[in-house]
Amino acid sequence: MRRMLLDSIKGHELLAKDILSDSGIVIMSAGSVIKREYVKRLMELGIYYIYVNDELSVGLDDEDSIEEKIKDQCQDIVKEIIDKYSYQGNGDLVEIQSVAEQIMSDIIEEPEVMFSISGVRRKSESTYSHSINVCALSVLLALRLRLPKVKVKEIAIGSLLHDIGYNLMPFDYMDFNYIKSSKQEQKELMKHVILGYSSVVKEDWLSLGAKDIILCHHERLDGTGYPFHKKEDKIKIGSKIVAVCDVFDSFVYGFLVPKMKVHHTIDYIVSQAGVKFDFDIVNCFIEAVAAYPNGTVVVTNRGEKGIVIRQNIKCPTRPVLHMISDANGNKYQTWIEKDLKKELSIMIEDTIEL
């Protein structure tokens, strides 16, 4: 089973997972054959990718990534808690603690887990999936940095709520493009950190560190962030961790900014280590995140094409590939597997959609 963008559908692919509407209704059942004429209608419903079984998915580790596992467990409850608190004013935000504890528990159970991101999700789920992803990755980094458990929980709660201010914006931010917007529009969007902090400042159960994450996750080491242009040690560890995780998920999913490939996003974050982002946190990040998630089709420096079927722990840029075709585009007729941790002369140059 592998993820496949609808744009890449050729027709006659076999659906591996049910396609669900936003309300959870099954639109198409697993085992159905996808036809090209279905693509436009599915896109109109806000569905841009599906899971298929095909010749490329043979041998692929189809175990759900930690991203998918945690999203399935937590997204609905996070949405309900934050929506009630933000829009109805009668929600009990303290319930978010149980979600934070669940995410911590999931990650602690798999201490060597590598965070693998799909890079595709629906617009309707973006805000809450974004917060959950940022939380899961922040917890993973905090644990690997050996922070005290009480601090990890504080970071988990703060990261789940880090963008709560967007729900209080006086305009629809979902179609916002930060790069193409005017300076005035950008300033308006930046207010989400103040709005978010102001909405929780009187929540006595919420720690100062968690509140700081809501307020300061856009601060940067070089003072170019906001709202206070804090520098280096003036920024708390929780906000430094969430800053990296927030940028990663935002870039990969195109949340308010142009979408980037996973490995390009990682390259950007690495380039800003010691400049905008904490050096030690970035080092931890690059060891914990799969640069080429399972199911990604890649092109090597030899011109070959392959699909990532497994990850190498602690070597996130050197996965195991099932080779698809040679440099001339000829399909391999036999199973060829290359472990890039051992095949050191082979480099991945880019990713493509097939």
C-alpha positions in Angstrom: 0.0 0.0 0.0 1.3 3.5 -0.8 -0.1 7.0 -0.9 -0.7 8.5 -4.4 -1.7 12.0 -5.4 -4.9 12.0 -7.5 -3.0 14.0 -10.1 -0.9 11.0 -10.7 -3.8 8.5 -11.2 -3.6 6.7 -14.5 -6.8 4.7 -14.0 -7.5 1.1 -12.8 -5.5 1.5 -9.6 -6.8 -0.7 -6.7 -7.9 1.3 -3.7 -6.2 0.1 -0.5 -8.1 2.2 2.1 -11.6 3.5 2.3 -12.1 7.1 1.0 -14.0 9.0 3.6 -15.9 12.4 3.5 -15.3 15.1 6.1 -18.2 13.7 8.1 -16.8 10.1 8.0 -19.1 8.7 5.3 -17.4 6.1 3.1 -17.3 7.5 -0.4 -15.4 4.5 -1.9 -14.5 1.3 -0.3 -11.2 -0.4 -0.2 -10.9 -2.9 -3.1 -12.6 -0.6 -5.5 -11.0 0.3 -8.8 -10.2 4.0 -9.3 -10.9 5.4 -12.8 -9.7 8.6 -14.2 -13.2 10.1 -14.4 -13.4 9.9 -10.6 -10.5 12.2 -10.0 -12.2 15.6 -10.7 -15.1 14.7 -8.4 -12.9 13.6 -5.6 -10.8 16.8 -5.8 -14.1 18.8 -5.7 -14.7 17.0 -2.3 -11.3 18.2 -1.1 -9.6 14.8 -1.5 -6.2 15.0 -3.2 -4.6 11.7 -2.4 -5.6 8.1 -1.9 -3.9 4.8 -0.8 -3.4 2.2 -3.6 -2.1 -1.3 -4.0 0.0 -1.6 -7.2 3.3 -3.0 -8.4 5.2 -0.2 -6.8 3.8 -0.9 -3.4 5.0 -4.5 -3.3 7.4 -4.9 -0.4 6.5 -1.5 1.1 6.2 -1.3 4.8 2.6 -0.3 5.1 2.5 0.2 8.8 0.9 3.5 9.6 3.4 6.3 10.3 3.3 7.9 13.8 1.8 10.9 12.0 -1.2 8.9 10.8 -1.5 6.9 14.0 -1.7 10.0 16.2 -3.9 12.0 13.9 -6.4 9.1 13.8 -6.5 9.0 17.6 -6.5 12.7 18.4 -7.7 14.9 15.6 -11.4 14.9 16.4 -11.0 15.5 20.1 -8.5 18.3 19.6 -10.9 20.0 17.1 -13.8 19.6 19.5 -11.9 21.0 22.5 -10.4 24.0 20.7 -13.5 24.9 18.7 -15.7 24.9 21.8 -13.2 27.1 23.7 -12.5 29.5 20.8 -16.0 29.8 19.1 -18.5 28.9 21.8 -16.7 30.2 24.9 -17.9 27.2 26.9 -15.3 24.6 26.4 -13.0 23.2 29.1 -9.5 23.7 27.6 -7.9 21.7 30.4 -9.1 18.5 28.6 -6.3 19.1 26.1 -4.0 17.6 28.8 -5.3 14.1 28.1 -4.5 14.4 24.4 -1.0 15.6 25.3 -0.5 12.6 27.6 -1.8 10.2 24.9 0.7 11.6 22.3 3.5 11.3 24.8 2.5 7.7 25.6 2.5 6.8 21.9 6.0 8.1 21.3 7.5 6.8 24.6 6.3 3.3 23.5 8.5 3.6 20.4 11.7 5.4 21.6 13.5 4.7 18.3 10.6 5.8 16.1 11.5 8.0 13.1 8.9 10.7 12.3 7.7 10.1 8.8 5.4 12.7 7.2 3.0 12.1 4.3 3.0 15.6 2.9 -0.7 15.4 2.0 -3.8 16.3 3.9 -7.1 18.0 3.3 -7.6 21.7 3.7 -10.5 21.0 6.1 -8.2 19.2 8.6 -5.1 21.3 8.2 -5.3 23.5 11.3 -5.8 20.6 13.7 -3.6 18.1 11.9 -0.9 20.8 11.9 -1.1 21.3 15.7 -1.1 17.5 16.3 1.9 17.0 14.0 3.8 19.8 15.7 3.0 18.3 19.1 4.1 14.8 18.1 7.4 16.0 16.6 8.0 18.4 19.5 7.5 15.6 22.0 9.8 13.3 20.1 12.6 16.0 20.1 12.1 16.9 23.7 12.4 13.2 24.7 15.5 12.8 22.6 17.0 15.9 24.2 16.4 14.2 27.5 14.3 16.9 29.0 12.4 16.2 32.3 9.1 14.5 31.8 7.2 17.5 33.3 8.9 19.8 30.7 8.0 17.4 27.9 4.3 17.5 29.0 4.5 21.3 29.1 5.8 21.3 25.5 3.2 18.8 24.4 0.3 21.0 25.7 1.8 24.3 24.5 2.4 22.8 21.0 -1.1 21.5 20.7 -2.4 25.0 21.5 0.4 27.0 19.7 -1.9 28.2 16.9 -5.1 28.6 18.9 -5.0 32.3 18.1 -5.8 31.6 14.4 -9.3 30.7 15.5 -9.7 34.2 16.9 -8.6 36.1 13.7 -11.3 38.4 12.3 -10.8 37.0 8.8 -10.6 33.6 7.1 -6.9 32.7 7.2 -7.2 29.3 5.5 -6.6 30.8 2.0 -3.8 33.1 3.3 -0.5 33.0 1.4 2.1 34.7 3.6 4.6 35.1 0.7 2.2 36.8 -1.6 0.5 38.9 1.0 1.1 42.6 1.8 3.1 43.8 4.8 -0.1 45.0 6.4 -1.8 41.6 5.9 1.3 39.8 7.3 1.1 42.1 10.4 -2.5 41.1 10.9 -1.7 37.4 10.7 1.2 37.9 13.2 -1.4 38.9 15.7 -2.4 35.3 16.2 0.3 34.8 18.8 -1.0 37.7 20.9 -4.7 36.7 20.4 -3.8 33.1 21.4 -1.8 34.1 24.5 -4.5 36.6 25.6 -7.2 33.9 25.3 -5.3 31.5 27.7 -3.4 33.9 30.0 -6.0 33.5 32.8 -6.0 29.6 32.6 -4.3 28.9 35.9 -3.8 25.2 35.1 -1.7 26.1 32.0 2.0 26.5 32.8 4.0 29.6 32.0 6.2 27.5 29.6 3.1 26.3 27.7 1.8 29.9 27.5 5.2 31.1 26.3 5.0 28.6 23.4 1.7 30.1 22.2 3.3 33.6 22.4 6.8 33.0 21.2 7.0 30.1 18.8 7.7 32.5 16.0 10.7 34.1 17.7 14.1 33.4 16.1 17.7 33.3 17.5 18.8 36.2 15.3 16.0 38.5 16.5 14.1 38.4 13.2 11.0 36.7 14.7 8.0 38.1 16.4 6.3 39.5 18.5 9.2 40.7 20.7 12.2 40.0 18.4 13.8 38.0 21.2 17.3 36.6 20.6 19.1 33.4 21.6 18.9 32.6 25.3 16.0 35.0 25.8 13.9 32.4 24.0 12.8 29.4 26.1 13.6 25.8 25.1 10.0 24.9 24.5 9.5 27.7 22.1 12.8 26.9 20.3 11.6 23.3 19.8 8.2 24.2 18.6 9.7 26.8 16.2 11.5 24.1 14.3 8.6 21.7 14.3 6.1 24.4 13.3 8.2 25.5 10.3 8.7 21.9 9.2 5.1 21.0 9.1 4.0 24.3 7.7 6.4 24.0 4.7 5.8 20.4 4.0 2.0 20.8 4.0 1.9 24.4 2.6 0.1 25.7 5.7 -0.1 29.5 5.0 3.1 29.3 3.0 4.1 27.7 -0.4 4.4 23.9 -0.1 7.9 22.3 -0.2 9.2 18.8 -0.5 10.2 17.1 2.7 13.9 16.9 1.9 14.0 20.5 0.7 12.3 21.6 4.0 14.9 19.7 6.0 17.7 21.4 4.0 16.2 24.8 4.8 16.0 24.1 8.5 19.6 22.8 8.5 20.8 25.9 6.7 19.3 28.0 9.5 20.9 26.0 12.4 22.6 28.5 14.7 21.0 31.4 12.8 17.3 31.2 13.3 17.0 27.8 15.0 18.9 26.3 17.9 21.8 24.2 16.7 21.3 21.3 19.1 17.6 21.1 18.4 18.3 21.0 14.6 20.8 18.3 15.1 18.3 16.2 17.0 15.6 17.0 14.4 17.6 15.7 11.4 18.2 12.4 13.2 14.6 12.0 14.1 12.8 12.8 10.8 12.7 10.7 7.6 13.9 12.8 4.7 12.3 10.4 2.3 9.2 8.8 3.8 8.1 5.2 2.9 6.4 5.2 -0.5 8.3 8.2 -1.8 9.6 7.7 -5.4 13.1 9.0 -5.8 15.7 9.6 -8.6 19.3 8.8 -7.8 22.6 10.3 -9.0 22.8 7.4 -11.4 19.5 8.3 -13.0 17.8 5.3 -11.6 14.3 5.4 -10.1 13.3 3.7 -6.9 10.7 3.7 -4.2 11.5 4.0 -0.5 10.4 0.8 1.3 12.1 1.0 4.7 14.0 3.5 6.8 17.4 3.2 8.5 17.2 4.3 12.1 19.6 7.2 12.7 20.3 7.5 9.0 17.2 9.4 7.8 18.7 10.4 4.4 19.8 6.8 3.6 16.7 4.6 3.3 16.2 1.3 1.6 15.0 1.4 -2.0 13.2 -1.0 -4.3 14.6 -0.1 -7.7 12.0 0.6 -10.4 14.0 1.5 -13.5 17.5 2.0 -14.7 19.1 5.2 -16.0 17.6 4.7 -19.5 14.1 4.3 -18.1 14.0 0.5 -18.6 11.9 -1.2 -15.9 13.8 -3.8 -13.8 12.3 -7.3 -14.4 13.6 -8.7 -11.1 13.4 -7.5 -7.5 16.4 -5.2 -6.8 16.7 -3.7 -3.4 19.4 -1.2 -2.4 20.2 -0.2 1.1 21.7 3.3 0.9 23.3 2.9 4.3 25.5 0.3 2.5 25.5 1.6 -1.0 27.5 4.8 -0.2 28.1 5.8 -3.8 24.3 6.2 -4.5 22.8 9.5 -3.6 19.1 10.6 -3.8 18.9 13.7 -6.0 15.1 14.4 -6.0 11.6 13.0 -5.5 8.9 12.5 -8.1 5.3 11.4 -8.4 4.4 8.2 -10.2 
